[in-house]
Amino acid sequence: EAVDRCAPGDECVVLPGRYTETVRLSKSGTPDEPIVIRAEGEVTLDGTDPLDGPWEPYHDGILRARLSGPAVEQAFADGLPLSPARWPNADFEDTWIRSKWARSAEGSEKDLMVCDALAETGIDFTGAIAVLNVGHQYKTWTRRILAHGKGKRCFTYALDERLGDGKDSGRSWWDDRFYITGTMKALDAPGEFFHDAEAGYFYLAADDGRAPRPGAIRVKRRTYGITGKKVSDVHIKGFRFFGCTVHLGDATRTVVEQCEVRFPSCTTMIGESMPKAQRFPTPATGVYGDHNTLKGLYVAYASGSGIVAAGFDNLLEDCVVHDVGWFGTIEHAGIAIRPYRQDRTQSTVGHCTVYNVGNIGIRYYGGPTVVEYNHVHHTGLA
């Protein structure tokens, strides 16, 4: 309501509180009279909603509660992330532990995964999602498992992509990593969840089999706390984001500064590595456009990229990014500088700290980009 009333030169001051809404910007300021939207005190934009039940027993310590709407890809218990049902099991704290991924065996090749441990599960994973760090290993794909079976040590999938080295088989496929998710059949460890959107049930493997207390479980329902398209001369300052983030598209001379973003995005599928006709961008904190500034941002715990700035003459300064790019694909970087409408990426990244990243710390796509005085460490972890 407030930002919809803003005119050039106006300031929208947001008082302390937790706001569960998506604010969509539609008004622009001018270079001399920008619109300012700032937090006064502790203001949190929350992308999650509570799931209070009622809970009912399902089986083997698993509880379920009614939950309609799109499939939930991220959920929290008392502010800490639950783990999506997966095999092999892994908690959020295990993000960078490679032994928590299954390992391929001799005989694996493009479109075929061989793994002795698969047979030991006694599960038919047909139709589940395989997260595949395979082939040249600097890219990770997500694909549906086309055929598997109980007691079988291999499954098939369709990569639908030619690898850069052109090799569809051989030893380079025998030392790869993968895990399986996206199926109720993998729900077997305390702290895991699965949302069957079609049936309208949220399943939770509880630590003690007892129903969570009211308010303990929250599910991610909104991608963005603040978003806008074709806006200019808007300044956003001082907000906290939880389970959502800020993203501006086709923006000019906007400023986003002194914002703290935790758990901005979490996706099951890697949209950038889908078959060409099915690709889609993974949501990320950032801005697309020209002459924009991202300053003093703290971004942590994103399954995809930390910060993305696409366009000409953008400035990223004094930002901290960590624990992002969980899949290890080259498509997701700590900070990514990309072209937008023009084939140029002249931007500056300075005095930023980037660490704990699955692949590249700071990635730029050519052009006279300046990357200077940054501290980048512990990258390539996946």
C-alpha positions in Angstrom: 0.0 0.0 0.0 2.7 2.4 1.0 5.1 1.9 -2.0 2.2 2.1 -4.4 1.6 5.7 -3.2 5.2 6.8 -3.5 6.2 9.5 -5.9 9.6 10.9 -6.8 11.3 12.3 -3.7 9.1 10.3 -1.3 10.5 8.1 1.5 8.7 5.0 2.7 9.8 4.1 6.3 9.0 0.6 7.4 8.7 0.1 11.2 10.0 -3.0 13.0 8.2 -6.3 12.5 7.9 -9.4 10.4 6.1 -9.0 7.1 4.9 -12.0 5.1 4.2 -10.5 1.8 5.7 -9.8 -1.6 6.2 -6.1 -2.2 6.1 -5.4 -6.0 7.5 -2.0 -7.0 5.9 -0.2 -9.8 6.8 3.5 -9.3 10.0 5.2 -10.2 11.9 8.2 -8.9 14.2 10.5 -10.8 18.0 10.9 -10.6 17.5 14.0 -8.4 14.5 12.7 -6.5 14.8 9.0 -5.9 12.1 7.0 -4.1 13.6 5.7 -0.8 12.2 2.5 0.9 14.1 1.9 4.1 13.7 -0.2 7.3 13.8 1.5 10.6 14.9 -1.0 13.2 14.6 -4.7 12.7 12.4 -5.3 9.7 12.2 -8.9 8.3 10.5 -9.8 5.0 9.6 -13.5 5.5 9.0 -15.8 2.6 7.6 -18.6 4.8 4.2 -19.4 6.3 3.5 -21.5 9.3 2.3 -25.1 9.0 0.5 -25.9 12.3 -1.3 -29.0 11.3 -3.3 -30.7 12.7 -0.7 -33.5 12.4 -1.6 -37.2 12.2 0.5 -40.3 12.3 1.3 -41.9 8.9 3.7 -44.8 9.6 7.2 -45.5 11.1 7.3 -42.2 13.0 6.3 -40.1 9.9 3.6 -37.5 10.5 1.5 -35.7 7.9 -0.5 -32.6 7.7 -2.8 -31.2 5.0 -1.1 -28.6 2.7 -2.4 -27.5 -0.6 -0.7 -25.4 -3.2 2.5 -25.7 -5.2 5.1 -28.2 -4.1 7.2 -27.0 -1.1 10.9 -27.2 -1.8 12.1 -25.8 1.5 10.9 -26.0 5.1 12.2 -24.9 8.5 11.9 -26.1 12.0 12.5 -23.3 14.5 14.3 -21.3 11.9 16.6 -24.1 10.8 16.3 -25.9 7.5 14.8 -29.3 7.3 16.3 -31.7 4.7 14.2 -32.7 1.7 13.8 -36.5 1.5 16.8 -37.9 -0.2 19.2 -40.9 -0.6 21.8 -41.0 0.7 20.6 -39.2 3.7 22.2 -35.8 4.5 21.4 -33.0 6.9 21.8 -29.3 6.0 25.1 -29.3 8.0 26.4 -31.9 5.5 26.2 -29.6 2.5 29.9 -29.8 1.7 30.5 -33.4 2.7 31.0 -35.2 -0.6 30.7 -38.6 1.0 27.1 -37.8 1.6 26.6 -38.2 -2.2 26.5 -41.7 -3.7 29.4 -42.7 -6.0 29.1 -44.1 -9.5 30.8 -47.4 -10.4 32.5 -48.9 -13.4 30.1 -49.3 -16.2 28.5 -45.9 -15.7 28.2 -43.8 -18.8 26.0 -41.1 -20.3 22.3 -41.8 -19.5 23.3 -44.8 -17.3 24.2 -44.7 -13.6 25.7 -47.8 -12.0 26.1 -47.9 -8.2 26.2 -51.0 -6.0 24.6 -49.2 -3.0 21.4 -48.6 -5.1 20.6 -52.3 -5.0 21.0 -52.4 -1.2 18.2 -49.8 -0.7 15.5 -52.2 -1.8 13.7 -49.2 -3.4 12.5 -48.6 -6.9 13.5 -45.0 -7.6 11.8 -44.8 -11.0 10.3 -41.3 -11.4 12.5 -39.7 -8.7 14.9 -36.8 -9.4 18.6 -37.6 -9.7 21.0 -34.8 -8.9 24.0 -35.7 -11.2 27.5 -34.3 -10.9 28.7 -36.4 -13.8 30.9 -36.3 -16.9 33.3 -33.4 -16.7 32.0 -32.7 -13.2 32.1 -28.9 -13.4 28.4 -29.0 -14.2 25.6 -30.7 -12.4 22.3 -31.8 -13.9 18.9 -32.7 -12.5 17.0 -35.4 -14.4 14.1 -37.7 -13.8 15.0 -41.4 -13.3 13.4 -43.1 -16.3 13.9 -46.8 -15.2 15.1 -48.5 -12.1 13.8 -51.4 -9.9 14.1 -52.9 -6.5 17.5 -54.6 -6.1 18.8 -53.0 -9.2 22.3 -51.4 -9.2 21.6 -49.1 -12.1 19.1 -46.6 -13.4 18.7 -44.7 -16.7 18.1 -41.0 -17.4 18.2 -38.7 -20.4 21.0 -36.1 -20.2 20.0 -34.6 -23.6 23.3 -32.7 -23.7 26.6 -33.3 -25.4 29.5 -32.9 -23.0 32.3 -30.5 -23.9 34.9 -33.3 -24.2 32.5 -35.4 -26.4 32.9 -38.6 -24.3 29.7 -40.5 -23.7 31.5 -43.4 -21.9 34.7 -44.4 -20.2 36.5 -44.0 -16.9 35.6 -40.3 -16.5 32.0 -41.5 -15.7 33.2 -44.0 -13.0 34.2 -41.5 -10.3 31.1 -39.2 -10.3 28.7 -38.3 -7.6 24.9 -38.2 -7.4 22.0 -38.3 -5.0 18.3 -39.0 -5.4 15.4 -36.8 -4.1 11.9 -35.8 -5.1 10.2 -39.0 -3.9 8.4 -40.1 -0.8 10.3 -43.3 -0.9 13.4 -41.5 0.3 11.7 -40.2 3.4 13.3 -42.2 6.2 15.5 -40.1 8.4 14.5 -37.7 11.3 14.4 -34.1 10.0 13.4 -35.0 6.5 10.3 -33.8 4.7 8.4 -34.4 1.5 5.4 -32.5 0.1 3.0 -34.4 -2.1 1.4 -31.5 -3.8 -0.9 -33.6 -5.9 -2.4 -35.4 -2.8 -2.2 -32.2 -0.7 -0.1 -33.7 2.2 3.1 -32.5 3.8 5.1 -35.4 5.4 7.6 -35.0 8.2 9.9 -37.6 9.7 9.8 -36.4 13.3 12.7 -36.9 15.8 10.5 -38.5 18.4 7.3 -39.2 16.5 5.5 -36.4 18.3 3.7 -33.5 16.5 5.7 -30.3 16.3 4.5 -27.5 18.5 2.5 -24.7 16.8 4.7 -22.2 15.0 7.7 -24.5 14.9 7.3 -25.6 11.2 7.3 -23.0 8.4 7.3 -23.7 4.7 8.7 -21.5 1.9 5.8 -19.9 0.0 7.3 -16.8 -1.6 10.4 -16.3 -3.7 10.7 -12.5 -3.4 10.2 -10.1 -0.5 10.8 -7.2 -2.8 10.7 -7.3 -6.5 10.0 -5.0 -9.4 10.4 -4.5 -13.1 11.2 -1.5 -15.3 11.8 0.7 -12.3 14.4 3.4 -11.9 15.9 5.6 -9.2 14.6 3.5 -6.3 16.7 3.0 -3.1 16.1 0.0 -0.8 18.0 0.0 2.5 18.3 -1.9 5.7 15.9 -4.9 5.3 16.3 -8.5 6.5 15.0 -11.2 4.3 14.3 -14.8 5.4 13.3 -17.5 3.0 13.0 -14.9 0.2 15.0 -12.2 -1.4 15.1 -9.0 -3.4 15.3 -9.0 -7.2 14.8 -6.1 -9.7 14.5 -6.6 -13.4 15.1 -4.1 -16.3 16.1 -1.6 -13.6 18.1 1.6 -13.9 20.0 3.5 -11.2 18.5 1.5 -8.4 20.4 1.0 -5.1 20.0 -2.0 -2.7 22.2 -1.6 0.4 22.7 -2.8 3.9 20.4 -5.8 3.5 20.7 -9.2 5.1 19.5 -12.2 3.1 19.3 -15.7 4.6 17.9 -18.7 2.7 17.0 -16.6 -0.3 16.3 -19.5 -2.7 16.1 -23.2 -2.8 15.2 -25.3 -5.8 15.0 -29.0 -6.5 15.7 -28.7 -10.2 18.7 -26.9 -11.7 16.9 -24.8 -14.4 20.0 -23.7 -16.2 21.1 -27.2 -16.9 17.8 -28.6 -18.1 17.4 -29.6 -21.8 17.6 -26.5 -24.0 13.9 -26.1 -24.6 13.1 -26.5 -20.9 15.6 -24.2 -19.3 14.6 -21.6 -16.7 16.7 -19.3 -14.4 17.1 -20.1 -10.7 15.9 -17.3 -8.5 18.7 -15.2 -7.1 19.4 -12.0 -5.1 20.3 -9.2 -7.5 19.4 -6.8 -10.3 19.1 -6.9 -14.1 19.7 -3.6 -15.8 22.2 -0.8 -16.0 23.9 1.7 -13.6 22.6 -0.1 -10.5 24.4 -0.5 -7.1 24.4 -3.4 -4.7 26.3 -2.4 -1.5 26.8 -3.9 1.9 24.7 -7.0 1.2 25.0 -10.1 3.3 23.7 -13.2 1.4 23.9 -16.7 2.8 22.5 -20.2 2.3 21.2 -20.2 -1.3 21.1 -23.4 -3.3 21.9 -21.4 -6.5 23.9 -18.2 -6.9 24.5 -15.8 -4.1 24.2 -12.4 -6.0 23.6 -11.9 -9.7 24.1 -8.6 -11.5 23.3 -8.5 -15.2 23.8 -5.5 -17.4 26.1 -2.5 -17.9 27.9 -0.3 -15.4 26.7 -2.0 -12.3 28.6 -1.8 -9.0 28.8 -4.5 -6.3 30.7 -3.4 -3.2 31.3 -4.5 0.4 29.1 -7.6 0.0 29.5 -10.9 1.9 28.3 -14.1 0.3 28.8 -17.6 1.7 27.4 -21.2 1.6 25.8 -20.9 -1.8 25.8 -23.1 -5.0 25.1 -26.3 -3.2 24.9 -28.4 -6.4 28.4 -27.6 -7.5 27.4 -26.5 -11.0 29.3 -23.9 -12.9 25.9 -22.2 -13.6 25.8 -21.0 -9.9 28.5 -18.7 -8.5 29.0 -16.8 -5.3 28.7 -13.6 -7.3 27.8 -13.7 -11.0 28.3 -10.7 -13.4 26.4 -11.4 -16.6 25.2 -9.6 -19.8 21.6 -8.5 -20.0 20.2 -6.7 -23.0 23.5 -5.8 -24.6 26.5 -8.1 -25.2 28.6 -6.3 -22.6 29.1 -6.7 -18.9 31.2 -3.6 -17.9 30.7 -3.7 -14.1 32.8 -3.5 -10.9 33.0 -6.0 -8.1 35.1 -4.7 -5.2 35.8 -5.3 -1.5 33.6 -8.3 -1.4 34.1 -11.5 0.6 33.0 -14.8 -0.9 33.5 -18.2 0.6 32.0 -21.7 0.9 30.8 -22.0 -2.7 30.1 -25.2 -4.6 31.8 -24.0 -7.7 33.1 -20.5 -8.7 33.5 -17.7 -6.2 33.2 -14.8 -8.6 32.2 -15.4 -12.2 32.1 -12.9 -15.0 31.1 -13.4 -18.6 33.7 -11.3 -20.5 33.8 -7.6 -21.2 35.8 -5.0 -19.4 34.6 -6.0 -15.9 36.7 -4.9 -13.0 37.1 -7.4 -10.1 39.4 -6.0 -7.4 40.3 -6.2 -3.7 38.0 -9.1 -3.0 38.6 -12.0 -0.5 37.6 -15.3 -2.1 38.3 -18.6 -0.5 36.9 -22.2 0.0 35.3 -22.5 -3.4 34.8 -25.5 -5.6 33.5 -27.4 -2.6 31.1 -29.6 -4.7 
